[in-house]
Amino acid sequence: MWLNIHGHNVPELNQAITDQLGQVAHSTLLGMANIPAIELAEKLTTIAPKGLNKVFYSDSGATGVEIAIKMAFQYWHNQGIRDKRTFITMNQAYHGDTIGAVSVGAIPLYHEVFRPMLFPSHVIPYPYAYRHGGDEKAMEATLTALCHLLENRASEIAALIVEPIVQGASGIIVMPSGCLREMADLCRKHDVLFIADEVATGFGRTGAMFACDLEDVCPDLMVIGKGLTGGYSPVAATLATDDVYSAFYADYEEQKTFFHGHSFTGNPLGCAVALANLKLFEDRNLIAGVKTKASFVEHKLNAINDRPHVGEIRQKGLMIGIELVREKVTRQPYDWAERIGVRASLRARELGMLTRPLGNVMVFIPPLASTESELAAMTDILTESIISVTEGG
């Protein structure tokens, strides 16, 4: 879930790993290089938003986020600007479970116990239209808060980090159109770096290769993972612009190096399967297929839009969240202790489909390669499980 692109036991992906095993399983990037890592870096720069020309490998989305926030901090430090040391994040954001990633996270249930260990971040609202008066009001609240913060404190802020277009762990919250572009423009206006966490949204999930592409946004730093290897291997990367990179490029004596490394960074097996994964995207015209399948899923799920306990169906591409509510008109949520999402997911499991809820939100993020008949079967199970649990059917 969240990772799988082409399904399991994919011959092309299996072969890529097998072929690489016949050469070398791993060679560190610490002072060395390997061919799959070089070729993958080149490929990533051709498909990423414009300007992201440098690639720094890691092993997971959380680690990629750690790298991005450290890069943003040191970017200013290396230029002698020492006051820019804080970050902006968004309410209910999730960027991973390592300390830096948690510091720019904002889900109390996950993060509050670790508060004494974390560095503080500025929190602004993510535009949650269903709970905040519709798209226009939600977007206005977000942009007003961001604008006020930047006008007053940009001199101390290194970067803003955001899950572009879709905020995942908060319940598949979809941004109003144009919001991401406005946020990026405000950051650029106030000389604050813009970090896009595309770990969950990247590689076709939203109907574009990257969610930033939907609004032609070019971040200063972008974190990718999950679908990078088709769900086969733990490889992630942090992409940076030439401007960010140049802040670290200097004579040896200046010590502007980005001191961060991992033993398994740029693992050849993972990079080889990532290259094969991206080739399948092209060979199968997968992005166009996602758009077609997303329309099919939207049509199928329309059947439960009017059910008494379905509050909202949120969708962008093949990222779908169905918010279940106790009372449809007032939008009264179910109490957490009722575990309504867990119960509906367990019912789906009984009917033959594995999924996982986010509180009261049923999540549907199928493999991108799912056929129409498979999507029909999955949405039928999803529908039946929701009705069964919320209406006693």
Secondary structure, 3 states (H helix, E strand, C coil): CCCCCCCCCCHHHHHHHHHHHCCCCCCCCCCCCCHHHHHHHHHHHHHCCCCEEEEEEECCHHHHHHHHHHHHHHHHHHCCCCCCCEEEEECCCCCCCCHHHHHCCCCHHHHHHHHHHCCCCEEECCCCCCCCCCHHHHHHHHHHHHHHHHHHHHHHEEEEEECCCEECCCCCEECCCCHHHHHHHHHHHCCCEEEEECCCCCCCCCCCCCHHHHHCCCCCEEEECHHHHCCCCCCEEEEEEHHHHHCCCCCHHHCCCCCCCCCCCCCHHHHHHHHHHHHHHHHCCHHHHHHHHHHHHHHHHHHHCCCCCEEEEEEECCEEEEEEEEECCCCEECCHHHCHHHHHHHHHHHCCCCCCCECCEEEECCCCCCCHHHHHHHHHHHHHHHHHHHHCC
